[in-house]
C-alpha cells in the first residue's frame, strides 16, 4: 500500500483569504443598509396605512417588527446571491444562520434614533456575515453545521436576555 503524500492530504478547513473576508464584511454592511431601508419602506408604505389608521389597533405596535421580518427574507436572498458571486463556501448555510441570528433586529433597534438604528444594523449584519463565513469552513459538513447551530443558539440566547 502506498503512503499518502502531502499532495494527497486535503486540509481540514477550506481556505479563506483576508480579501474575501473583507468583501464579505462589506457585503454584510450593504445587506444591512438594504435591510434597514426596506424595513422603513415596508413599514411606512404597507403596515402603517393598513394597520395603524386606528390608534387602538395593536398591530401598529408590531409594524416595525413585521416589516423587518419581510425585509429580512428579501435581503437574505440578495445576500445569498452576493455570497455566491464572491465564491464563499456554503453560502446558503451562512445566509440561513445570519437570518436566524438577526431575526427581530428591526424590533431591537426600533427604540434608537434612525442613525443609531442604521449603524447598529450595518455593524450587526457585517459582523454576522463575516463570522458565519469564517465558521462554515470545515470540510466536514456535519461539523460545520453543528458548530453553526451552536453559535446561532448562543446568539439567540444572548439576544433574549
Secondary structure, 3 states (H helix, E strand, C coil): CCCCCCCCCCCCECCCCHHHHHHHHHHHHHHHHHHHHHHHHHHHHHHHHHHCCCCCCHHHHHHHHHHHHHHHHHHHHHHHHHHHHHCCCCHHHHHHHHHHHCCCHHHHCCCCCHHHHHHHHHHHHHHHHHHHHHHCCECCHHHHHHHHHHHHHHHHHHHHC
